[in-house]
Amino acid sequence: MFAAVKGPQQLFKHKILLQIFVSLLANPDARLSNLAFACVSIFKLPYLTPYVDYIHPMLKREGLREAITKFDLSGESEIVDVEHRLLLVPIVTRILFSRFSSRGGGTNKSSKDSPAARRAAILSFFSGIGNEKGELDYFIYMMVRAFIPRDVSMQHDGVQIDKESLTTLIKSSERITAQELTSIPEKRQEGFLNLLSDVITQIGFGIKPFVGTFVNLLLSICEQTEQAYLTSIRNQLALKNEETNNETTASEVQDGVQVNSRIGRIRSLAFLRLADMMKKFASTVDFSGHSERLWTSMSTSVTALPQTVINAENTPSLLQLIETISVHHRLIPLLHQSDDAVVAVFKCIAGTTRMKVMFCVLRIIDGLLTDGGTLNDTIVSMNEESMGQSLILQHIHLLITQFTDRLTKESQQIVNLGESIGSNPHASMNRSSKHSPTEGMQLNILCRVSELLVSAEQADDDHVATMNDLCGMLVPLLKFDSHPKQLYVVRTVNSLIPRLSSAEAAMTHFHTLSKVSCIIHSSYCLLLPFHNSFHSYSPLKH
């Protein structure tokens, strides 16, 4: 009816009607957004009318990419008059934002008009706009408007929100509390978290001015899920204690599981988005001000992390976040604010830890050893200014103990496999099955941890005892094997034996080495540096 009106300026409260029509441009229902644009068009707005032919194809179910390509809004484009941009961009933003959630519904199911293709095309369009004049602000506002607290007034004069009010509204979204978030549907929260992933990837540094807002909003979501987890745990404990009505209790427990599933999905996405933000902006943004709130909102997940990774095929999102923190030297100080997080990561090194998770843990340790560096063959030396190495040294006994348990179990599994094959003459041992996929990296990391232990200035009894235990675990692993990772074992023992408390302690391991006759050349290379120190012991001469 309104779209058929001519001269809408003559209608009562026509300015309010225009605001309503503009707001409906962002509706994901294509029928509504098209009718809303028809209503807006009849107002003959001077900043919109010259571009109707460019904008109208954007509302169609198909051909969005071609329409966006033709309507160039970049700073170098001459299609749009400079005086029109300020008011035109919000209109275009609302229309394109409606297409994010649009399901198409047409008969053409080609990949060119899939939701992923539409999203990529739209974000590519916004990345070309830039944010030098705040033209991206309206898009950010559309992303966070659902999270603006209820006590913030969103009323404004005119068709569009003025720039100052827009900045204030965007900033206010980071103040939303965990309690207020419970009134926002989980589906909308998931949609925001998924969209933010694509925004970080495709718009990149264009959203740098809003990093603080996004991080605070993500932390609010983490706090909401933390409270939901704690409430669920308390409820389940209460249900177990009651044990009054088995049927009702089972139903309520099932409801609790479903709640945990939904909250867990949102929590996982929030962890991943924090990792994405830190990975992208660690070099240019200081995240230290968020550390206390970060670890408080994740305390339950940190405590449960070692249990979470048991036989897990995929890496938990929390572990991926900690990996991101550990591989950048400007982020490592965040880990100094959470001793529990470092301990939890080290406890993830266990015999039940699968390959993907183990690789992630090893990358975390490697990042701490090198302050965000990467694996190399250089010897790790003690650096008093290294934030990462200080974290390793604080818990180095736990770390080596976890490595010892895992490597011991892996060795036992290989022995059991060999015995099983030996009892079956028709069976064969695949050569690749003799070694764990992570064995080489484990031994390399363990070698580097040992070098750090050796180079540490404090040679207290605990360190010496740890080195002795480590030698006792590694020396028996030496065996006839052309696998190059055996060199890591040799190198580790080579770094440890000179630091043992006495020659007698060293000789215990040398006697064991002398029994490993099949690696006499490697043993000779290992023992030669110590010949002058222990020349009176006959095993060394052999």
N, C-alpha and C positions, 0 to 999 in steps of 0.2 A: 504494500500500500504506500509506504513512504517513498519507495523507489519510483513510484509513478507520479509523485507530486512535482509540479513545476513551480519554481519560485519558493523553495523551502524556507528562505529567509523571512517569509511572511507568517510562518507558523509560530504559534505560542511556544516560548522556551526553546527556540530553534538552536541556540548555542548548546544547551544541554543535550538535545537530540543528536547534534553533531558529535559531541563527545562520546555518546553511547555508540553511534555508528562506527567511530574510529576504534573504540575499544573492541568491538565485535570483529574487526579485521583480523585479530589474532586467534579467532576461534578455529580449532582444527577441523570443524565440520565445513567442508568445501561449499555447501549450499549457503550456509550462513555467511561465510566470509565473502562470497561473491555478491550476495544481496547487500551486505554491509558496504561493499565498495561501490555498488550502484547507488546507494543512498548518499555516500560521501561525494560521489562524482557530480550529482545534481546541484551541489552547492557552488560549483564552478570556482573552486579555490584557486587563486592565481598561481600558487606554487605547485599545484597538482595537475591542473588541466592540461598544460603542455606535454605532460608525460603519461597520459592515460593509455595511449597506444603501446607504450613500453611496459606499463605495469599490468595491464589486463591479462596478457598471456601468462604472467606468473601465477594467476589464480586458477588456470586450467589444470586438469588432472595430469596432463602429459605435456612434455616440451618445456619443463621448467629450466633445464640447463641451457637450452637455446635462448630462452627469454632473458636469463640472467646475463648471458654472454653479450647479447645485443645492448643491454642497458648498463653501460659502463659508468659506475659512480666513483671511480678512482680519482685522485687529485689531478691527474693529467688529462682526464676526459673533458671534452668540451660540450658534451650532451646536455648537462645540467647547468643552468645559470647559477653563478656563485651565490646570488641573493636568495635562491630557492632552496639551497641544500639544507640549511638549518631546520626547516620545517618539513621538507620532503623526506629526509632520511628516516625520521620516526614512522612515517606512514609505510614506507617500503619495509622497514624492520618488522613492523607488526604483521604485514602480509607474509613475509618470508618465515617469520616465526611460526605462523599457523601451519606452514608446510612441513615443519619438523615432525609434528604429530599426525599429519595427514596420512591415511592408509591407502591413498590412491583410489582403489575401488573400481578402476577401469578394467576393460577387457585386456589391455596390453600389460602383460606381466614381464616385460623385458627388464634386464638388469639396469638399463638406462633410467628407468623410472622407479627403481626400488627405493625404499626408505633410506638405505645407506647411501645410494647415489644422490638422492635429493639433499641429504644432510651434508655430504661432501661438497656439493655444488654451492649450497647456501653459505657454508663456512668459508669456502674459497672466495665468495663474493665479499663477505665481511672482512676477510683478511686484506683485501685490496683497498678497502675504505681507509684504513689507518685510524689513528686516534689522536692526531696532533691537535685537532680542533674539538675533541670530545664527541665526534660523530659515532663512536662505538659505544658510548655511554648508554644509549637507549637500548641497544642489544643486551648489554649486561643487566640493565634494569629489568628487561623481560625475563632474563634467566632467574633473577633472585627475588622478583616481586612477591612470590608466594611466601617468602621467608621474612618479609617485613613485619615486625611486631605489630600487634593489634592496636597498641596505644599510639602509634605513629599515624598522623593524619596524612592521607594520600589525596586530599582535595587540592585542586589547582584551577586557576583561571585560564580561559582560552582552550583551544583545541589540544595543544601539546603542553607537556610539563617543561617549565623553564629549566635552564641548565643548572642553576644553583640548587633548586629543589630536587632535581634528578640526582645530583651528587649526594645530597643529604639522604635521600631515600635508599640509594645503593649502600651507603655507609651504614645505615640503620639496620640492614639485614644481618650484619655480623653480630648484632646484640641479641639476636633471638636466643631464648633459653631452651634447655632440654625439655622443660615442661611444656612450653609453647609448641615445640616441634611435634609433640604427640597428637596435636590436633590437625596436623598436615598429613594427608594420606601417604602411606608407604610407597604407593605407585608413583606419586609425584616426586617424592624424594629420590627414588631410583632413577626417574627420568632426568632429574637435574644432575645426578652423579654420572650418568651415562653421557649426557650432553657435554658436561665439563671435560670429560676425557677427550672428546673430539675437538673441543675449543682449545685446549692446551696444545694438542698436536698440530692443528691447522692454523690457528691464529697466533699462537706462540707468544712472542714478546710484545705483541699488541695489547695483551691483557695485563702486562706488568703493573700498571697503576692499581689493579684490583686484586693483586695477590694477597694482600692482607685481609681483604674482605672475604675472599674465597677460603683462605686457611681458617679464619675464625668461624666461618659457617660450617666447614668440615669438622672442626673440633666440637662445635655444638651438636652436630649429628652423632659424633663419637660419644659424647657425653649422654645423649639421649639413649643410645643403644647400650651403653654401660649401665645406666639405671635400669633399663628393661631387663638386662641379663641378671642383675642382682635381684630384682623383684621376682623374676622367674625362678631363680635358685631358691629364694626364701619360700615361694609358694609350693615348690615341689617338696621341699623339706617338711613344710606344714602338712602337705597331703600324705606324706609317708607316716607322719606321726599320728595322724587322725585314724586312718584305717577303719573307718566306720562303714562306708558304703562302697563296696568294691566297684560296682558298675559306674557310679557317679565319679569316683576317683579316677578310673581308667579314662573316662571321657574328658575329665579336666586335665589329666596329664597329657592326653593327645592334643588338646587345645594349646597347652603350654609348648609342646613340641613344634606345632605350627607357627606359634608366635616366635619361637626361637629361630625357626627357619627364615621367616621374613626379616626379622631384625638382624640375623646373621648375614643375610645377603646385603643389606644396607651397610652394615658395619664393614664388611669386606670391601665393598666398593669405596667407602670413605677412606679406608687405609690405602687403597690403590691410588685414589686421587691425591692424597697427601704425598705419596711417593712420586707421582707424576709432577706435582707442583715443585717439590724439592729438587727433583732431577733437572727440571727445566730452568729453575731460577736460583739454584744454589750459588752460582757465581756472582749474582747481582743483588740478591735479597738476603737480608739477615733474618734467619728463622729462630735465633736464640731466644727471643722474647716469648716464644710459644712453647718452650720446652716443658715447663712445669705442667701446663694445662694438657699438653700432648700426652705425657706419660700417665697422668692421673686418669685421663679418659680411656686409657688402654690397659689399665692395671690388671683387670680380670683376664684379658687375652694374653698378656705377658706371662702371668702366672701359669696359665693353662698351656702355653706354647709347647713345652716338651711332650706333653701328653697328646697334643693335637697332631704332631708329626709322626706318631707311631704308625708305621706301615702306610703312611699317606703317599699317594702317587704324585700329587701336585703340591707345589709350594704354597703354604698359607700366605695370605695377603700381608699379614703382620710381618712375617719373615722377609717378604719382598720390600716392605717399607724400611725395615732395619738394614737390609742390604743397601738400599739407596743412601741411607744416612752414613753407612760405614765406608762407602767408596768415594766420598768427597771430603776433602780436608776441612772445608768450612762447616760441614754438618757433623763431623765426628764429636765435637764438644757436646752435642745434644745427648750422646750416650753417657757422658759423665754425669748427667742428671738422673740416670736410671741404672743403678747397679743391677737391679733385677733383670733388666732386658739383656745385659751382657751374659749374666749367669744362665738365663733361659736359653740363649742361643748356643752356648757351650754344651748345655745339657741335651741339645738336639742331636749331638754326635753320639749315636747309639747303634747297637747292632740291628735295631728295627727300622732305622732311617733309610728310606729309599733314595734312589740315585738323584732325582731332581732336587729333593730337599737337601741332600748332602752337598751337592754342588753349590747351592745357594749359601749354606753355612760356611763352606770353604772360601767362597768369595768374600764373605763378611770378614773372616779372620785375615784373609790376605789384605783386604782394604785397611784393616786396623794396623797390621804389621808395617804397611808402606804408607800410611796416612793418605789413603786414596789412590795409591799406585796400583800396579798390576804385577802379575807373576813374572819373575825373571830369575836368572841364575846367579845373581850377586848375593854375597853373604850379608845377612841382616845383622847390623850392629846396633848397639844400644844408643838411642838418641833421647837425651833427657827432655827435649822439647816436644817429643812426639806424643800427641794426645792418644793416638791409637795404641802405641806400644805400652803406655802406662796402664791402659785398660787390660791388655793381655797379661801384663806382669801381675796385676792385682789378683787374677784368677788363673794363673798359669798352671797351678797344680791340678785344679779341676779340669782344665783343658787337656792336659796330658793324660790324666786318668781316663777321661772320656775317650780319647784317641786309643789308649791302651786297650780298653774294654772292646771297642769296635774292631780294632785290628786283630785282637785275639780271637774274637768270634768269627771273623772272616777267615782266619787261618784254620780254625777248627772246622768250618764248613767245607773248606777245600779238602782237608784230611778225610772228612766223612764222605765226601763225594768220591775221592780216590778209592776208599775202602769199598764203597758200593759198586764202583766200576770193576774193582779187582775181583769181587765175588761173582761178577757176571761177565763171563768171557765174551759174550756177544755185544756188550755195551762198549761205547767209546767215549772218551772225554774230549769234548770240543776244546781246542786250545784257548779260545776266547773265554771259556767258562772258568779258567784257572785264575783269573784276575778279576777283581771287582772293577766296574767302569770308573769308579772314583779313586781306586787304589793309588794310582800315580800322583794325583793331585793331593791326596791325603798325606802321602809320604813326603811330598815336596813341602807342603805346609808344615808338617811335623818337624821336618829338617830346619825350616826357617824359625819355628818356635823354639827349637833346641838351641839354635845359634843365638837367639835373643836371650835365652836363659843363661847361656855360657858367657855372653858379653855383659850381662848385668853386673854392676859393681858389687852388689851385696852377695857374698858367697856364704850365706848362712846355712845352717844344718838342713833346713827344709829344702833349699835349692839342691844341695849335694845329694840328699836322699832321693829327690825327684829324678835327678840325672842318673843315679844308680839304678833306680827302678826302670827308667826308660831304656837304659842299656840292656837290662835283663829281659825286657820285652822284645827289643829290636834284634839283638844278636841271633836268637834262634830263627828269625825270619830269613836270615841269609841262607841261600840254598843254590844248588845248581840251576840256573835259570838265565836264559839270554834276554829276559825281559829288561828293558833299560831302566825301569823304575827301581831295580835292585840297587842302582847307584845312589838313590836317595837314602836308602838304609845305610849304605857304606858311609856316605857323607855325614849322616846324622851321628853315627857311632864315632866317626873320626873327630867330630866337634866335641863330643861328650867325654870320651875316655881321659884326655889330658886333665880334665877338671875334677876327676874323682878324688876323694879324700886321701887315698893312699895307694901305693903301688900294689898292695895285696888285693884291693878292690878291683883295680884294673886287670890284674892277672886272672881274676875269676872269669872275666869276660874273654880274656885272651885264650884261656884253656878251652872255652866253648868254641871260640873261633877256630882253634886248631883242629876241631873235630869236623869242621865244614870243609873237608878236603877238596871238594869239587869246585870251590871258588878260590883256589890257592892264589891265583893271580890278583884277584880283588883284595884278598886278605893281605897279600904282600904290599899292595899299594896303600892299604890302610895302615899297616903296621910300620912301614919304613920310616915315617916321620918320628916315630917314638923309639927307634932303635938305639939312639944315643942315650936316651933317658933310662931305658930298661935293658941295656945290653947284657947285663949279667944273667938275664932270664933266658934259658935255652929255648923256650917255645918261640921267642922272637927271632932267633937265628934261623929258624926253619921257615 
